[in-house]
Amino acid sequence: MANILLKARLALELPPINAALERAAQGLPEPVRPVARHIFEAGGKRLRPLLTVLTARLLGYERADIYDLAVTMEMLHAATLLHDDVLDNAVSRRGKPAAHTLFEVTPTILAGDALLAEAKSAAERARAQALQSAHQEAAQATRAMRARVRDEETAAAAAVDAKLPELVTALTGGLLGSDAAERNAAQIRQWVAPAHEG
């Protein structure tokens, strides 16, 4: 069931993630754009940006600008793949020709470098907006949760205090029989009353 829900959520989030990746590629210097598009279009599950988006949503961040921030994770990953394929002299990546076999080594390395630089730049731009907002919303949610827990604990303690005589009667009644339980409960009330008054 969880697998089906994850796939359904991925299907919803994939189009805006892919659109953000296209915007990211378009923002790169023109000579390296084809290399970046090649690695982005080679497939992949987009799990990194998906987890970023889902985490933001879980924390209450609903704005669409999260996608541009989320794809920075995919950009970092793509950059490492481009560089790794050059170092390993790989011939393919995800069933497609490795970028350096189509675009040569230097443009591929430069594309990886450009992706790293643009990912860092995008994260810095977003930091003042999306990350700060997400952090503020998470902090507010945490404060609200703490207050609710504190209120629930106070209410629970008051409920226990209110039920204490009844609980004592019931417990001692089961152990000693009802007449003895009532006498026992009365005696306990006398002992407890001075403690609450003092």
N, C-alpha and C positions, 0 to 999 in steps of 0.2 A: 504494500500500500504506500509506504513512504517513498519507494522508488518511483511509483506512478505519479505521486504528488510532486516530486523533484523534477521529473521529466515535464510535467505540465507547467510548472513554474518556469523552467528553462525555456520552454516554447514561448511563454509570454515575454520573458526578459531578453531573449536572444535578438529580436529585431532592433530594439534600442541599443543594445550592446554593440551589434555589428555597425549600426549607424554611427555610434561614437568612435568606433575603430576607423571607419572611413573618414570621419572628421579629423581624427588624429593623423592619419596618413596624408590627408590633404594639407595639413599644417607643416609637414616636413619639407625640407628643401626639395625642389623638383627633381634633381638627379637621383635621389634615393627613394622617391615615392613608389616606383614600380617594384622595388625590392620589398618594401614594407607591405605593399598590397599583396604581393606573392605569398609572403609568410602568413599574413592574416587570412588569405583565401585558401590556404592549404588545409584548413579545417581546424579541428580541435573542439573540445567541449565547452570552452569559455568558462571553465569552472572558477577561475580566479576572479574575474569580474562579477560572475554570478554570486559568489560568496560575499563579495564586497557589497553588492546591492542588497542581498538578503539580510546581511548584518545591519546595514543602514535602516532598512525597513523594519527590522525587529526592534531597533532602537527608536522608531517613530519618525525617522527622516523620510519624507514622502516626495521631496522635490526631484524633478527630472535631471537636475545638474549632477546627480550622483553618478550617472553613466559615464560622463567624461572623466570623473575621478576614478571610477571602477576600472576603466580600460587601461589605466596606467599600469595596473598589475599585469595585464596581458602584453602591454608594450615591453615591459621589463623581461617577461618570459620570452617573447619573440626575439628580443635582442640577444638573449643568451643562446637561443637556438641558432640564430644566424652565425654567431661567433663560434659556437661549438661545432657546427657543420664545417666551417672553414678549417678549424683546428684538427678535426677528425678526418677531413677530406671525404666527408659523407657524400654519397651520390643521390640520396633521396631523403625526404622528410615527409612523414605522413602520406606515403605513397606517391608523392610528387617529386619532381627533380629538386634537389637542394638549390637554394638561391644562387650560391656561388658558381654552380654549373651553368646557370642561365645568364647571370649578370656579371660574372667574373668576381675575383676575390676582393679587390679594393672597394668597389661599390657596395658589396655585401657587408664588409666590415664597417664602412661609413654609414650604411643604413642602420646597422646595429648600434653604432655610437649615437646616431641621430635619435633613434628610438629611446635610448637611455636618457639622453639629454632632454628630450621632449616630455618623457614620463616624469622626470624630476621637476621640470618647469610646470607641468600641469598640476602636479601634486602641490607645489608651492602656491600656485594661483588659487587652487581650490581650498587650500588650508584655511584661508581667511574666511571662506564662505561655508562650504559644505562640511568640512571637518569640525570647525568651531560650532556650527549649528548642531551637528550630530552629537558632539560632546556635551553641549549645553542641554539638549533634549534628554540625553542619557542621564546627566546629572539631576535634572528635574524629576525624571521618572524614578531615579534612585531615592531622592529625597521624599517623594510622594509615597513610595513603597515603605520606606522607613517609618514615616508618620503613620501610615495605615497599620503596620505591624505593631507600633507602639500603642495606638488606639485599641487594636484588637487585644493586645496583652493586658491593657488596663481594664477593658471591658470583661475579659475572661477572669481576671483577678477579682473584680467586683462581683461577678456572677458566682464565683466559688465562695466568697465571703458571705453572700446572701444565702447560699444553699448550705453553708456549713452546719447550722443546727439540724437541718433536715437530714443531712448526710450522717451526722453523728448518731441521730436517733435511729436511722435505718440500719447503720452498721452495728450499733450496740444492740438494737432490737433483734437482729439476726443472731447475735452471739449469746445474749442473755435472756431473751424473751421480752415481750412488750412492756410489762410493768417495770421490770428492772431497767429496761432501756430508757423509759421516760424519766425515772429517778436519776439515772446516769447522765442523761442529756441535761437535766436541770442543774445538776452539780457542775457539769462542764461549763454551762452558760454562766454560772456564778463565778467560776474561776476566770473565764475569758472576759467577762464584763469589766472587772477592775483594770485589767491590762489595757483595754481599749479606752477607758476613761482617763488613765494616767498618761 
